[in-house]
Amino acid sequence: MFPILETERLLLREITTDDAEDIFAYFSNDNVTRYYGQDTFKDLQQAEKVVELFSKNYAEKRGIRWGIQRKGIKGIIGTIGFHAWSPNHKRAEVGYEIHPDHWRNGYALEAVSKILSYGFDDMELTRIGAIVFVDNAASSKLLTKVGFQKEGILRDYMYQNGKAHDTFIYSMLKKENN
């Protein structure tokens, strides 16, 4: 059964095909995808495929992705979760995105804080990593605010719009999160 998580203002829940339009709404926005390592969506079918991918990754224990829903309001404003999940090595990487209409409201901070606890306590992870484009100051600030440490730079690590970009690698260890 897919875990549902709650924060003060948010419900983190399973993503369904009903969410494809919301996902398309922000993945078709260049401001969202510019630091994401994927091309901007051009049609709804791309969002539907992402929903299928999230479901498949969870079924195969390769990742878990929640839809970020504001309590009492229909639809999702973003997604958050773990990918590159390695249960044997007790590690995963966190990823998230939020529609620009909801930036700077503390939703990402609230959601990240909640899934970090879930990752360490319920998934029994010992390490949670994050890969962030060097130019993505907002994400870097968020990660350091919740306790991630910058480990270094991965040179030409991700491609966006056909161009290689450097990324920072961050991590948090369970023993640092207690």
Secondary structure, 3 states (H helix, E strand, C coil): CCCCEECCCEEEEECCHHHHHHHHHHHCCHHHHCCCCCCCCCCHHHHHHHHHHHHHHHHCCCCEEEEEEECCCCCCCEEEEEEEEECCCCEEEEEEEECHHHCCCCHHHHHHHHHHHHHHHCCCCCEEEEEEECCCHHHHHHHHHCCCEEEEEEEEEEEECCEEEEEEEEEEEHHHHC
